[in-house]
Amino acid sequence: MYIRKTKTRSTSTGEAYYSYRLVTSARINGKVRQKTLLNLGSSFALPEELWPELACRIDQLVSR
């Protein structure tokens, strides 16, 4: 589980911005597939160096 930063564009103005998503990876039929678990939005303010720690903690909470 990890957090992905994705660059997107507004459909109305064409202005570029970043959105953040919580993503998981799994191997299915020999191929790696990624699935978005949660859209964190464009105003995700947590510093990037803390992302792995947050993803690990969320994984612990979900795995219980």
C-alpha positions as CSV (number, residue, x, y, z in Angstrom):
1,M,0.0,0.0,0.0
2,Y,1.4,3.4,-0.9
3,I,0.3,7.0,-1.7
4,R,0.5,8.1,-5.4
5,K,0.8,11.7,-6.6
6,T,-1.0,12.1,-9.9
7,K,-0.9,15.2,-12.2
8,T,-4.3,15.9,-13.7
9,R,-5.9,18.8,-15.5
10,S,-9.2,20.7,-14.8
11,T,-11.7,20.0,-17.6
12,S,-13.1,23.5,-17.4
13,T,-9.9,25.6,-17.3
14,G,-7.3,23.2,-18.4
15,E,-5.2,24.1,-15.4
16,A,-2.9,21.4,-14.1
17,Y,-3.0,20.2,-10.4
18,Y,-2.0,17.2,-8.4
19,S,-4.3,14.7,-6.7
20,Y,-3.3,12.1,-4.2
21,R,-4.5,8.5,-3.9
22,L,-4.0,5.5,-1.6
23,V,-3.1,2.6,-3.9
24,T,-2.5,-1.1,-3.4
25,S,-0.8,-3.6,-5.7
26,A,-1.6,-7.3,-6.2
27,R,-0.4,-10.0,-8.5
28,I,-3.3,-11.5,-10.4
29,N,-2.8,-14.2,-13.0
30,G,0.9,-13.4,-13.2
31,K,0.4,-9.7,-13.7
32,V,0.7,-6.8,-11.3
33,R,-2.6,-4.9,-10.9
34,Q,-3.0,-1.6,-9.0
35,K,-6.2,-0.5,-7.4
36,T,-7.1,2.9,-5.9
37,L,-8.5,2.4,-2.4
38,L,-9.0,6.0,-1.4
39,N,-8.9,9.3,-3.2
40,L,-7.1,11.7,-0.8
41,G,-8.0,14.8,-2.9
42,S,-5.8,17.7,-4.1
43,S,-5.3,19.4,-0.7
44,F,-3.4,16.5,0.9
45,A,-0.9,18.4,3.1
46,L,1.2,15.6,4.8
47,P,4.9,15.9,3.9
48,E,6.1,13.3,1.4
49,E,8.6,11.8,3.7
50,L,5.8,10.7,6.0
51,W,3.7,9.0,3.3
52,P,5.2,5.5,3.7
53,E,4.6,5.6,7.5
54,L,1.0,6.6,7.0
55,A,0.4,3.9,4.4
56,C,1.9,1.3,6.7
57,R,-0.3,2.4,9.6
58,I,-3.4,2.3,7.4
59,D,-2.5,-1.2,6.3
60,Q,-2.1,-2.2,9.9
61,L,-5.6,-0.9,10.8
62,V,-7.2,-2.5,7.8
63,S,-5.5,-5.9,8.3
64,R,-6.8,-6.4,11.9
